[in-house]
Amino acid sequence: MPGAGEDGARAGRSSNAGREAVGGGLYDRRMSTPSDLRPLHRTAVTISVDIVSRVRADDLDRPTPCGDWTLRDLLAHMTVQHLGFAAAARGHGGDPGLWDANPDEPDPVGAYATAAADVLDAFAADDVLTAELELPEFAPVTRYPGAQAIGFHFIDYVAHGWDVAATLGVPYEIPDDVAAAVLPLALQVPNGAGRGAPGAAFAAAIESGDGSSDLDRFLLWLGRDPAWRP
């Protein structure tokens, strides 16, 4: 999840970086989430898989919009978050070790595709929307209704899909209904004093101009500059 506010904690250095980033009230049980985002969520994750498939070995050390993270770090984070959410959807999310990223993965592109398929399969379960998912990185509150947890994941992977596309210098194109659905969720993420602090998930929101697209408003609210280039 870390974005432009990330101050240099690396994806594989320790699991604590991710926990600090997600904590601090960024996401909580008061956030309103539509009852079933799964079709739109699946589209966003599938688009991210397509973008990641374009990554080549010599791209892995590129800078990203996520502070000091390289693309290798970002992919490690994205992969382990899929695996952690998948485990949570199956009732096993409480093991902190499941959330430890591996930046030394020899095939980060393949590992990402496998992890994405895993989380989509886990989220397809009939009872996932009403199940309580345990997300230890979201301390102090660690249990969330499935529908809400999927909303958190949806925000992250629209953002991270753009992060990878921007890093590679390729277009990031998502359907209008995906952008329209994720924007109101993102706007519920508080723009508090913690934005941009060490370990923060997001930098301070950037003001959007008249006529900004839903995607640009989403990115700006999460502290990302749509014009960012490596």
Secondary structure, DSSP 8 states (H G I E B T S, - for coil): ---TT--S--TTT-THHHHHHHTTTTS-TTS---S--HHHHHHHHHHHHHHHTT--GGGTT-B-SSTT-BHHHHHHHHHHHHHHHHHHHTT-TT-GGGG---TT-S-HHHHHHHHHHHHHHHHTSTTTTTSEEE-GGGTT--EEEHHHHHHHHHHHHHHHHHHHHHHHT------HHHHHHHHHHHTTS---TTTTSTT-SS-------TT--HHHHHHHHTT--TT---
